[in-house]
């Protein structure tokens, strides 16, 4: 696994990831309305497993690595926008 990305890398990438989430799911919010540390599942953004699969597909295509449904780290990876962005920053190839 790659080294942890720098905080400024995560902060610079977060608006792009938020935009991908809003676009992929046709959400009625702006990317800026997604709180960095709010849960993506349930109470936070309110996503379900189908939403997460859609996000995984878009991210895989955009950044050149696979987010697999059987990955035991998915709960951590999709915990929040910040967690997802950190994972993308550490794994992306494109």
C-alpha angles and dihedrals in degrees: 000000000000125000118272111276120244116264091243090054090054093046091050093048097043097081090052093051091046089052091051091052093050092046097044093050098035090233121186092231135078121252089247090062093064106097112226096228102029116112115264091209125063117338098020114052091347099231123163131206093273090054090051091051090053091050091047091053094050093046092047091053094043100044104029103242135096125252102198125206091222094055108124090212094062093102088058095039094052096037093108143342089265092051092048092047091049091052092048091048091052096046109033120119099180 
